[in-house]
Amino acid sequence: MSSNDVPSAPAAHSPAEASSSGERCAANIGPAERRKRLRVGLVAVGVCTLASAVLIADGAPRWWRLALVLPWWTAALGIFQARAQVCVAFAARGVRQLGSEREAQPPGELAAIRREAGRVHLRSLLAAVVLTTLTVAWP
């Protein structure tokens, strides 16, 4: 271990889940922001489910159901951001909001936050593709 590899003190906020490499990522959103994202995600799931049911029951052409990929992505993004405690927009801007005030993300945490934001984007995209595929494939 070099002199630059000194372990840092534990963060004052709760860390997000460990990544696949075992690295812990600090959160860039606090409990209130996580609740907002979860609420958006759950409402979007409800809207997408209802829209899928209506399109299927109405016998709409399957290609119309492809339009649901963006709402499904929004739903997944909200849920995965809340779960990972990482806002992808904040990560891109290098800020965090753990309480009522927005502040700059500490430079030592920014790279890990941005990696986690990338994983959140990828999971959300994959979930949206799978859910849209199921919606289109339904008879």
C-alpha positions, 0 to 999 in steps of 0.5 A: 500500500502506497502513502496515497492508499490511506483508507478514508474515514467512514462516510457520514451517510449510508453507502449504497450497495456494494458493486460486483467488485465488492467496492462500496459506492457512496450515495449521492441522494438521501432518503427524501430523494430516494422516496421521490424516485421510488414513487415515480418508478412505481407510478410509472410501473402502474401506468405501463401495466395499465397501458399494456393491458389496454393496448392488448385488450383493444387489439392494437397493432403490436408495433404500437406497444413498442412506444412503451419502451420509454415509459418502462425505462422511466419506471425501471430508472426510478426504481433502480436509482432509489435502490442504488441510492444514486441519481444518474443526473446528479452523477453526471453533474457531479453533485449530490443531495443527501439532505435539503441542500445540493452540494458538490460530490467529493472528488474521491467519490465521483468516479465510483458514483459515475460507475454506479450510475452507468450500471443503473442506466444499463439495468434500466435499459435491460429491464425496459427492453425485457418488459417491452418485449413481453408486452409486444409478444403478448397475444 
